[in-house]
Amino acid sequence: MKKTITFAMLHFGVAFTITYLLTGSWVLGGAVALIEPAVNTVVFYFHEKAWKRAESKQLPLAA
């Protein structure tokens, strides 16, 4: 979970910076920085869970 939280913090910063640089709007930068990374962080968490589940179900390759 710590990995997910640190990823979210970095993502918030990147989302704000890119949006602000593209639009010049602090409000829009803040809105995008809160909404997009929050959604993406949830998706990332479930992606990690699905990936681990898929890895655990892999069959060894036949020799």
Secondary structure, DSSP 8 states (H G I E B T S, - for coil): -HHHHHHHHHHHHHHHHHHHHHH--HHHHHHHHHHHHHHHHHHHHHHHHHHHHHHHT------
